[in-house]
Amino acid sequence: MALEFAWHARKAVANLKKHGVSFEDASTAFGDPLSVTVGDPDHSEDEARFVLIGQSFRSQLIVVVHSEAKDGIRIVSAREATRRARRDYEQA
């Protein structure tokens, strides 16, 4: 069963401009068998949010904030991993 992804178009454009990571690339990190996903309760007032650290198909280690939606996984933001996130990924 393939994963389905959704996002707001304006948010995707703003994210690419701000962080240099497209939501299309971010969606490929979900295919990383070594990816790490944790809950994000500090930023989850209206919905349960999660943070995934994984490698995209371009071998870029990225952090993807997402939630579960009726139409699949809704990507909220994506950025290149910080040194700390990289260390967490490598130690998992």
Steps between C-alpha positions, in 0.01 A plus 500: 500500500652832389499797732292798396621852572326835516604856573390858454643640175587843643668340800707280267622802302585692818681198648713453187594868502579506875662157551603387151312171530198420284210304643539258209856422616382488861244233416780269381656497850208282612651223286825499699502173696727662760279806553406597854157639591408656833195682630497880517257579785642852553371608159178296490206703623239406239645175365762239582826599333809295440861566401680265262875507441600313187692505176327620188548332163771764441686368809430822688430450870184696574257565783133479402219621725175327410159390618253232403208614285204335330677522167833364629801659663486879507844659484520817708868593457833358392857616543854372491597316818700685763813346649297383798232340280774332294653359819158373616448331162844339502464372858155347447 
